[in-house]
C-alpha cells in the first residue's frame, strides 16, 4: 500500500512574497532560504531590549 504524503500548504514566501514551493517550504526558492539564513547569521533579526552591552557583561561576571 502506498504511503500518503501530505503537502504543506502554499503560502507567501516571507522574503519576496511569491508562493512557497514544497522543496523549500516556507520559502519559494533556495535563494530566499539563503537570504533568510544570512539575516540570521548577520544578526539582522534581533529581539528589542533595554539592556546595554555593559549590563549583559555584568550579569555574566556575577554567575
Beta strands, then each sheet from edge to edge (+ up, - down):
end
